[in-house]
Amino acid sequence: MRKTSAAVLVLALGVFGIITTEMGIVGVLPQLSAELGVPPSTAGWLVGAFALVIAVTGPFTTLLASGIDRKKVLAASIAVFALSNAVYALTTQYEVMLAFRIIPAVFHPVFFSVALATAARMVVTKDGEDAKAATRATTTVFAGVTVGFAFGVPLTSYLAEHLSLPAAFWFGALVNLIAFLGILRLLPSLPVGRRVSYGAQLSVLRQPRMWLTITSVVLIFAAMFSVYGYFAEYLGQVTDMDGSWVSAMLMAFGIVMILGNFAFGSLLQRNLVRTALAYPALCLLVYVLVYAIGPRFVPMVLGVLVWGAVHSGGLVVTQSWLGRDAREAPEFGNSLFISFSNLGITLGTAAGGWVLSAAGARRLPWVGAGFAIAALVVMLVRLSLDRAGRRTPQSGEVAASHAAVRAAP
């Protein structure tokens, strides 16, 4: 049991390493822009391209890997992340770095989906506590996301500011290497048992309501990352914070995210729909606040805490929101969530980069506000279909009713 717990922690470390790799770039974009000799909007594609590849390939790579031993899939995926970080540390060419942002992005959704399922599988017992143990294990693995935001991203920024960019990326390589070695040492061989057919997994996409839900997930993540993707640029240009302050704000942002994640989780348990609807409205209010206080140093320090608390909810709220429509294929649903949330990140960073180039960092909050309004509208349409469906009997119900009438004496 102790070895199983250690294996779950190693999977959480792998998730931490992946988030640090994916999002650590956010805190060092200004340095990367100068080092690679490209404008900030072009450097932003190191975030956006990573997310775009996940969005395009995620469900397909997860399906293709569904028949391979889980240990081999996890080890190979995390090894690619360790290698990619080493390349970031060694290269000074934008094209090379962009290529090695694309390669690990192919493995990102595979590792996430398999790690969550593997953690639950490893703690299955015979004492009737399977569901609780599985929930604890998957929660532990998913905690790697918020801890990555809280410590991995700001530590990357801190190392780049106080040591060097290569030092920041060697840190990411080391974390992923440790996770790789831990997976080899602690995870048993995990061959696939009964395999769910591709058709059964893809069937969730036949529901029209699912596509409205997916659209709202894309728009919410676009709202989140059109501004957060240029966090360092906004605080540097608008609030006039130096690199040390930006690193501190990134860490404060991430720590508040851990607390906010639990708070939104509690709200979702009470009422999923109301919490989901409230989320884009809260994003809108936060961006109005960030715009209003952006040039003021002390108010913005406090504003970052509010921003982080609300930002944290996007992960758990959208995953729960999409999960309502993917109950028949939860693992494939996880890959859809990862894929389309990253499509939202791509859309958001692209829109944010365009506004940054055309109008300056000061206007970035309005991009996020626009996406938040669009997400709220789509979610309201999605719920109106639910209400219409409850009022209108389904065709099968109508047929059964007619049959009952004909059979009545």
C-alpha positions in Angstrom: 0.0 0.0 0.0 2.9 2.3 0.8 4.4 1.7 -2.6 1.1 2.4 -4.2 0.8 5.8 -2.4 4.4 6.6 -3.5 3.4 5.7 -7.1 0.4 8.1 -7.0 2.7 10.8 -5.7 5.1 10.2 -8.6 2.2 10.6 -11.0 1.3 13.9 -9.3 5.0 14.9 -9.7 4.7 14.1 -13.4 1.6 16.3 -13.7 3.5 19.1 -11.8 6.4 18.8 -14.3 4.1 18.9 -17.3 2.3 22.0 -16.0 5.7 23.6 -15.2 6.8 22.9 -18.7 3.5 24.1 -20.3 2.9 27.2 -18.3 6.4 28.1 -17.0 6.9 29.9 -20.3 4.2 32.5 -19.3 6.5 34.0 -16.6 9.5 34.2 -18.8 8.0 35.5 -22.1 9.8 38.9 -21.9 13.2 37.3 -21.4 12.5 34.7 -24.1 11.4 37.5 -26.5 14.7 39.3 -26.0 16.8 36.1 -26.0 15.3 34.7 -29.2 15.0 38.0 -30.9 11.3 37.9 -31.6 8.4 40.3 -30.6 6.3 39.4 -27.5 3.3 38.5 -29.7 5.5 35.9 -31.6 6.9 34.6 -28.3 3.3 34.1 -27.2 3.0 31.3 -29.7 5.3 29.2 -27.5 2.2 29.1 -25.3 -0.4 29.1 -28.0 1.1 26.5 -30.3 1.6 24.1 -27.4 -2.1 24.4 -26.6 -3.2 24.2 -30.3 -1.4 20.8 -30.8 -3.1 19.4 -27.6 -6.4 20.7 -28.9 -6.0 19.1 -32.4 -4.4 15.8 -31.4 -5.6 15.1 -27.8 -8.6 12.8 -28.4 -6.9 10.9 -31.2 -3.6 10.2 -29.4 -5.5 9.2 -26.3 -7.6 6.7 -28.3 -4.5 5.3 -30.1 -2.7 4.8 -26.8 -5.7 3.1 -25.2 -4.3 -0.4 -26.0 -0.7 0.0 -24.8 0.7 -0.9 -21.3 0.0 2.1 -19.1 3.4 2.1 -17.5 5.1 2.3 -21.0 2.8 5.2 -22.0 3.5 7.2 -18.9 7.2 6.7 -19.0 7.6 7.5 -22.6 5.4 10.7 -22.3 7.3 12.1 -19.3 10.7 11.3 -20.9 9.7 13.5 -23.9 9.0 16.4 -21.5 12.4 16.0 -19.8 14.2 16.0 -23.2 12.2 19.0 -24.4 13.2 21.1 -21.3 16.8 20.2 -22.0 16.5 21.5 -25.5 14.9 24.8 -24.2 17.9 25.2 -22.0 20.4 24.7 -24.9 18.9 26.4 -27.9 18.8 30.1 -28.8 16.7 29.6 -32.0 13.0 30.4 -31.9 12.2 27.7 -34.6 13.9 24.9 -32.5 12.2 25.9 -29.4 8.8 26.1 -31.2 9.4 22.6 -32.6 10.1 21.2 -29.1 7.0 22.9 -27.8 5.0 21.0 -30.4 6.5 17.5 -29.8 5.7 17.2 -26.0 2.3 18.7 -26.6 1.3 15.5 -28.5 2.0 13.5 -25.3 0.4 16.0 -22.8 -3.2 14.8 -23.0 -2.1 11.1 -23.1 -0.2 11.5 -19.8 -3.0 13.4 -18.1 -5.7 11.0 -19.1 -3.7 7.8 -18.4 -2.3 9.2 -15.1 -5.8 9.9 -13.7 -7.1 6.5 -14.8 -4.0 4.7 -13.5 -4.1 6.3 -10.1 -7.7 5.1 -9.6 -6.9 1.7 -10.9 -3.9 1.2 -8.6 -5.8 1.9 -5.4 -8.7 -0.5 -6.0 -9.3 -2.6 -3.0 -11.7 -5.3 -1.9 -13.1 -3.6 1.2 -15.8 -1.6 -0.4 -13.8 1.6 -0.4 -12.9 1.6 -4.1 -14.8 4.8 -5.0 -13.4 6.8 -2.1 -9.8 5.5 -2.6 -10.1 6.3 -6.4 -11.3 9.8 -5.7 -8.5 10.4 -3.3 -5.9 9.1 -5.8 -7.2 11.1 -8.7 -7.5 14.2 -6.5 -3.8 13.8 -5.5 -2.7 13.5 -9.1 -4.9 16.5 -10.2 -3.3 18.5 -7.3 -0.1 18.6 -9.4 -1.9 21.1 -11.7 -2.5 23.7 -9.0 0.8 23.1 -7.3 2.4 23.6 -10.7 0.7 27.0 -11.0 1.5 27.8 -7.4 5.2 26.9 -7.4 6.4 25.5 -10.7 5.5 28.6 -12.8 6.8 31.3 -10.4 9.9 29.3 -9.6 10.7 29.1 -13.3 10.3 32.9 -13.5 12.4 33.4 -10.4 15.3 31.2 -11.7 15.2 33.0 -15.1 15.3 36.4 -13.4 18.0 35.6 -10.8 20.1 32.9 -12.5 19.4 32.5 -16.2 16.9 31.2 -18.7 18.8 27.9 -19.1 18.7 27.4 -15.3 14.9 27.8 -15.4 14.6 25.1 -18.0 17.1 22.7 -16.4 14.8 22.8 -13.4 11.9 21.6 -15.6 14.1 18.9 -17.1 15.1 17.7 -13.6 11.5 17.5 -12.3 10.4 15.5 -15.3 13.5 13.2 -15.1 12.7 12.4 -11.5 9.1 11.6 -12.4 10.4 9.4 -15.2 12.7 7.4 -12.9 9.9 7.2 -10.3 7.5 5.7 -12.8 10.1 3.1 -13.9 10.8 2.2 -10.2 7.4 2.4 -8.5 4.8 1.5 -11.1 4.1 -2.1 -11.9 3.5 -3.3 -15.5 -0.1 -2.2 -16.3 -1.4 -4.0 -19.4 -4.8 -3.0 -20.7 -7.6 -5.2 -19.6 -11.0 -4.9 -21.2 -10.7 -2.3 -23.9 -13.7 0.0 -24.7 -14.2 0.2 -28.4 -13.5 3.4 -30.3 -17.1 3.6 -31.4 -18.4 3.5 -27.8 -16.0 6.2 -26.7 -16.8 8.5 -29.7 -20.6 8.1 -29.2 -20.6 10.9 -26.7 -19.9 13.3 -29.6 -23.3 12.5 -31.2 -25.1 14.5 -28.6 -25.8 18.0 -29.9 -25.8 19.4 -26.4 -22.2 18.2 -26.0 -21.0 20.6 -28.7 -22.6 23.6 -26.9 -20.9 22.4 -23.7 -17.5 22.1 -25.6 -18.0 25.6 -27.1 -18.5 27.1 -23.6 -15.4 25.3 -22.3 -13.3 26.7 -25.2 -14.7 30.3 -24.6 -14.0 30.1 -20.8 -10.4 29.0 -21.3 -10.0 31.8 -24.0 -11.3 34.2 -21.4 -8.9 33.0 -18.8 -5.7 32.8 -21.0 -6.2 35.8 -23.2 -5.1 37.8 -20.2 -3.2 35.3 -18.0 -1.1 34.3 -21.0 0.4 37.8 -20.9 0.5 38.1 -17.1 4.1 39.2 -17.1 3.6 41.7 -19.9 0.6 43.3 -18.2 2.2 43.7 -14.8 5.4 44.9 -16.4 4.0 47.4 -18.8 0.8 48.5 -17.1 1.6 48.2 -13.4 5.4 48.8 -13.9 6.5 45.8 -11.8 10.0 44.5 -12.3 10.9 40.8 -12.7 11.1 40.1 -9.0 7.7 41.4 -8.4 6.2 39.5 -11.3 7.7 36.3 -9.9 6.2 37.1 -6.5 2.8 37.8 -8.1 2.9 34.6 -10.0 3.6 32.6 -6.8 0.8 34.5 -4.9 -1.5 33.9 -7.9 -0.8 30.2 -7.8 -1.1 29.8 -4.0 -4.5 31.5 -4.1 -5.4 29.1 -6.9 -4.9 26.1 -4.6 -7.4 27.6 -2.1 -9.8 28.8 -4.8 -9.8 25.3 -6.3 -11.1 23.8 -3.1 -13.7 26.6 -2.7 -15.1 26.1 -6.2 -15.1 22.4 -5.6 -17.3 22.9 -2.6 -19.6 25.2 -4.5 -19.9 22.6 -7.3 -21.0 19.9 -4.8 -23.8 22.2 -3.7 -25.1 23.2 -7.1 -23.1 22.5 -10.3 -25.2 24.4 -12.7 -25.4 27.7 -10.7 -21.7 27.6 -10.0 -20.9 27.0 -13.7 -23.1 29.9 -14.7 -21.6 32.1 -12.1 -18.1 31.5 -13.3 -18.0 33.5 -16.6 -19.8 36.3 -14.7 -17.1 36.4 -12.1 -14.4 36.4 -14.8 -16.1 39.5 -16.3 -16.1 41.3 -13.0 -12.5 40.4 -12.3 -11.4 41.8 -15.7 -13.2 45.0 -15.1 -11.4 45.2 -11.8 -8.0 44.4 -13.3 -8.5 47.1 -16.0 -9.6 49.7 -13.4 -6.7 49.2 -11.0 -4.0 48.1 -13.5 -1.8 51.2 -13.3 -2.0 51.3 -9.5 0.7 49.2 -7.8 -0.7 48.4 -4.4 -4.3 47.8 -5.5 -3.0 45.6 -8.3 -1.1 43.5 -5.8 -4.4 42.8 -4.0 -6.2 42.5 -7.4 -3.9 39.7 -8.4 -5.1 37.7 -5.4 -8.7 38.1 -6.4 -7.8 37.3 -10.0 -6.0 34.1 -8.9 -9.0 32.9 -6.8 -11.4 33.3 -9.7 -9.0 31.9 -12.3 -8.5 28.7 -10.3 -12.2 27.8 -10.7 -12.0 27.6 -14.5 -10.3 24.1 -14.3 -12.7 22.3 -12.0 -15.8 24.2 -13.1 -15.4 23.4 -16.8 -14.3 19.8 -16.2 -17.4 19.2 -14.1 -19.6 21.1 -16.7 -18.3 18.9 -19.5 -18.5 15.7 -17.4 -22.3 16.0 -17.3 -22.4 15.2 -21.0 -19.6 12.5 -21.0 -20.8 10.1 -18.3 -20.8 7.2 -20.7 -17.1 7.6 -21.5 -15.4 9.4 -18.7 -11.8 8.8 -19.8 -12.5 10.0 -23.4 -14.4 12.9 -21.8 -11.2 13.8 -19.9 -9.3 13.8 -23.2 -12.0 16.1 -24.8 -11.7 18.4 -21.8 -8.0 18.6 -22.1 -8.1 19.0 -25.9 -10.8 21.7 -26.1 -9.6 23.6 -23.0 -6.3 23.9 -24.8 -8.1 25.0 -28.0 -9.5 27.8 -25.8 -5.9 28.6 -24.6 -4.8 28.9 -28.2 -7.7 31.1 -29.1 -7.2 33.3 -26.1 -3.4 33.7 -26.4 -3.8 34.5 -30.2 -6.5 37.1 -29.5 -4.5 38.5 -26.6 -1.3 38.6 -28.7 -3.1 40.5 -31.5 -4.5 43.1 -29.0 -1.1 43.4 -27.3 0.5 44.2 -30.6 -2.3 46.5 -31.9 -3.4 48.3 -28.8 -1.0 47.5 -26.0 -1.2 45.6 -22.8 -3.6 48.0 -21.2 -6.5 46.7 -23.3 -5.9 43.0 -22.6 -8.6 42.7 -19.9 -11.3 43.6 -22.4 -10.4 40.6 -24.5 -11.0 38.3 -21.6 -14.2 40.1 -20.7 -15.5 39.6 -24.3 -14.9 35.9 -24.2 -16.5 35.6 -20.7 -19.7 37.2 -22.0 -19.8 34.9 -25.0 -19.3 31.8 -22.8 -22.2 32.9 -20.5 -24.5 33.3 -23.6 -23.6 29.8 -24.9 -24.1 28.2 -21.4 -27.6 29.8 -21.1 -28.5 28.4 -24.6 -27.2 25.0 -23.5 -29.5 25.1 -20.4 -32.5 26.3 -22.4 -32.2 23.1 -24.5 -32.3 21.1 -21.3 -35.5 22.9 -20.1 -37.1 22.5 -23.6 -36.2 18.8 -23.5 -37.9 18.4 -20.1 -41.1 20.1 -21.4 -41.2 18.1 -24.6 -41.6 14.3 -24.4 -38.9 12.4 -26.3 -40.0 10.4 -29.4 -39.6 7.2 -27.5 -41.8 8.5 -24.7 -44.4 9.6 -27.1 -44.5 6.2 -28.9 -44.7 4.4 -25.6 -47.6 6.7 -24.5 -49.5 6.0 -27.8 -48.9 2.3 -27.4 -50.3 2.5 -23.9 -53.4 4.3 -25.1 -54.0 1.7 -27.9 -53.6 -1.1 -25.4 -56.1 0.4 -22.9 -59.5 -1.3 -22.8 
